[in-house]
Amino acid sequence: METHSATNLNHRYVTTDETWAHHFDPETKQQSMQWKHPTSPPVVKLHRVISASKAMVSVFWNSEGVLLTDYLEKGKKGVYYAVLIRKLREVIKEKRWGKLTQGELLHHDYAPAHTSHVATTTIHDCGFKLLSHPLYSPDLAPSDFHLFQHLKKSLRGRAFEDDEDVTVAVNEWTEEQDQFFSLNA
């Protein structure tokens, strides 16, 4: 009986966070290491830096996988998060039919966009129950140490021309992830 209720809770729990996806993020030293013979000449590598161009990626996910990925348009802020909450509600209705009747549990940090009056009103109006992020705790959501770690590793070392290319790469990566990836968070 406990397993069933814990599974039910896992399916109702939705976490969200944002991250920057850079147009170019060089490989780490560990990623670029090569085996070579002791008598081989040293490998010459150029010093590469992260590009200034980047796209803000917002991801909503739960134990069943990624529910919604969205990208902040340059110059747009304001009620962006409230719009995302409404999109999330529609996605859950479409993808996870019947889940909203149980009351989805939403977890996010205390970013100003998340705690604004407009956002909190929208969360309430959409029927989500907000899980509090513990005060004075590090801003570490499961997205930070699981989802984004793997996402950024897949993007590292690749160069993208523009935000559209970054969007395509992130969407391809999220579609490749299966439920077991989300369950291991």
Secondary structure as UniProt FT lines:
FT   HELIX           2..12
FT   STRAND          13..22
FT   TURN            29..32
FT   TURN            38..39
FT   STRAND          54..62
FT   TURN            63..64
FT   STRAND          65..72
FT   TURN            74..75
FT   TURN            78..79
FT   HELIX           80..95
FT   TURN            97..98
FT   HELIX           100..102
FT   STRAND          105..107
FT   HELIX           112..115
FT   HELIX           117..125
FT   TURN            126..127
FT   STRAND          129..131
FT   TURN            135..136
FT   HELIX           143..147
FT   HELIX           148..155
FT   TURN            156..157
FT   HELIX           163..176
FT   HELIX           179..183
//
